[in-house]
């Protein structure tokens, strides 16, 4: 696989309640997106960011990392070839990403994702 970016998925109970801490206090003033259950806040000049997740909208489990790749199909095939547990099948989501979840050897769930852009 060729990861282009890795984002940690920080669990929060309420994105709107957490938003002020990350935007006002930590200075991550740019809301890149907010789907209500997942949002990313970024510092405009440094690019530092955090992704907050309450509960995945479609998957039966939550992921701890999102690994962005330009070829999610190849990553999916490689994960299967290696015998890794696929905990959420490869699919295209309504918000425009194509993704699957795989479990690492220690039980962590990783979101492997390709954005349409």
NORGIPE-V829951 format. One record per residue. PHI is phi in radians with two decimals (* if undefined). PSI is psi in whole degrees, 0 to 359 (* if undefined). OMEGA is omega as a letter, one per 40 degrees, with the letter a starting at -180 (999 if undefined). Layout:
# NORGIPE-V829951
phi: <PHI PHI>
psi: <PSI PSI>
omega: <OMEGA OMEGA>
This chain:
# NORGIPE-V829951
phi: <* -2.16 -1.22 -1.73 -2.91 -2.21 -2.15 -1.38 -1.85 -1.50 -1.28 -2.36 -1.45 -2.67 -1.11 -1.09 -1.22 -1.43 -0.93 -1.03 -1.06 -1.35 -1.53 -1.36 -1.33 -1.48 1.39 -1.53 -1.36 -1.65 -1.55 -1.15 -2.84 -2.65 -1.70 1.60 -1.95 -2.53 -2.60 -2.16 -2.08 -2.34 -1.42 -1.02 -1.56 -1.70 1.45 -1.04 -2.62 -2.46 -1.99 -1.78 -2.36 -1.56 -2.87 -1.01 -1.17 -2.11 -1.41 -1.34 -2.36 -1.76 -1.75 -1.69 -2.40 -2.03 -1.85 -1.53 -2.48 -1.37 -2.44 -1.18 -1.08 -1.13 -1.11 -1.09 -1.07 -1.15 -1.08 -1.14 -1.03 -1.43 1.40 -1.26 -1.28 -1.57 -1.74 -2.62 -1.21 -1.08 -2.81 -1.71 -1.56 -1.09 -1.57 1.76 -1.76 -1.99 -2.72 -2.62 -1.98 -2.28 -1.69 -1.40 -1.04 -1.69 1.68 -1.24 -1.69 -2.00 -1.57 -1.75 -2.36 -2.22 -1.52 -1.18 -1.23>
psi: <155 89 135 340 147 129 128 144 103 119 133 157 332 117 316 322 326 337 314 320 313 328 310 308 310 348 19 75 343 120 102 318 159 109 8 324 345 137 149 132 135 146 126 316 331 336 358 139 168 142 122 137 129 307 130 136 327 330 151 348 165 150 154 338 150 120 115 135 149 350 80 331 313 321 319 313 319 318 318 315 323 354 18 149 121 115 351 122 159 128 162 127 159 337 7 2 157 129 166 163 138 147 132 172 339 5 357 140 126 129 116 120 144 125 151 333 *>
omega: <i i i a i a i i a a i i a a a i a a a i a a a a a i i a a i a i i i a i i i i i a i a a a a i a i i a a i i a a a a a i i i i i i i a a i a a i i i i i i i i a a i i a i a i a i a i a a a i i i a i i i i i a i i i i a i i a i i a a 999>
